[in-house]
Amino acid sequence: MKKVISTKNAPAAIGPYSQAIFSNNTLYCSGQIAINPATDNLVMENITAETTQVMQNILAVLTAANMDFSHVVKCSIFMKDMNDYTAVNEVYAKSFGENPPAREAVQVSVLPKNVNVEISVIAVK
């Protein structure tokens, strides 16, 4: 059985998908971009601010499922420019301790709303 996870503390879905689905003790979070849920505006001053907002959005979805970053087992990072890798990594690393999740980081040509980074996660209780 699956349960839709939704929170007003993260951006609403901008298409036919859920913020996250919880099934069999596993949370599958849709990709988050840097939309500030309080203003519905993109945070794009620089890649650090953008990635920070993405991670805040991910945490909001995890929190709605009574989870946190310690539950995350897999991340997928999509970047418009691999030259942003170091800056994205610096922000991303702050959310995880000594045992970070498995992940991939890939460069893509275009992301929703023309953002620079999108991150999705899978978490397990």
N, C-alpha and C positions, 0 to 999 in steps of 0.2 A: 504494500500500500504506500502511496506517496502523499506527502503533505506539502502544500504550497507555503513557502515562507515569504512574508512581505513585511516591510517596515517603511514608515514615512521618514526614517532617519537615513535612508539611502535613496538615490534617485529612482523614480518610478521607471518601469520598463518602457522603452521607446519603440517597442514592437510587440509581436505576438509571442511573448515569453514571460516567464516568472523571474523574479529576482533570484530565487533559489527554490530547489526542491529537496525535501528531506525524505529519504527512503532507506529502510534497513540500516538505521544508525549512521547513514552517510548523507552529508549535505553537498549538493552540487550547486555551486553559485555561478550564476551567469556572469559574464565579463562586466567589470565595472570601469567606467570612464570617469573623468574628473568633473562631474556635475555636482555642484553644491546643492544638496537637497533643500536647504533653507531658502535659497534664492532661485533655484532652477537655472543658474548660470554656470557656464564652464569656467573652471579655474585654470587659466593657461598663461599666467605671468611668465613662468619658466618651467622647465621639466621637473625641478624639485617640488615646486608647489603643486604641479599637476599630479605627480606621483603620490604626494602626501594626501591629496584629496581622494585619489583612487583607494589608497590603503584605508582611509577613514571610512569610505563607503563599504569596503569589504568588511571591516570590523562591525559596522552597523548591521549588516546582513547576518554575520556570525552571531552577534549578540541577540538578534531576533530569534535565533534558533538555540539560544542558551549555550552558545559556544564562544570560543575566542581563537586567537592565532595558534595556540598550542594544539588545537584540534586539526589544524590544516596538514594534510599529507601530500598534496600535489598543487602546484601553481602553474599557470600558463601565462607568460608575459608576451604581449604583442606590442612592438614598437615600430613607429614609422621610420625611425632613423637609429641604426645600431650604434651610432656615435653617442647616443644618450645612455648607453648601457651602464656606464660607471655611475652616473648620477641617479638613475633609476635604482640600481643595485644598492646604493648608499641609503636611500629612503626605505626600500624594501627590507633590507637587513635589520633595521631597527624594530621591525615587528616580530622577528623570530629570534629565539635564543640560540643555544649551542647546537641544537639539532634541527636545522631548518628543513622544510619539506623538499621533496623531489620537485623538479621544475624544468621547464624549457623556456628559453627566451629567443624569440624570432623577430626578424624584421619583416614587415608587411608593407604593401604599397599604400593602402588607405584604410583608415579606421572610422567608425561611426562619428559623425559630427566633425570629421577631420581632426580628431585629437591626435596626440603624439604617443599615448600609451593606453593600453587596456589590459586588465589582469583578471583572470578567473581563478577560482580555487575549488578544491574538493576537501572536505573536512569530515572526520569520523569521530563519533562519540565513543 
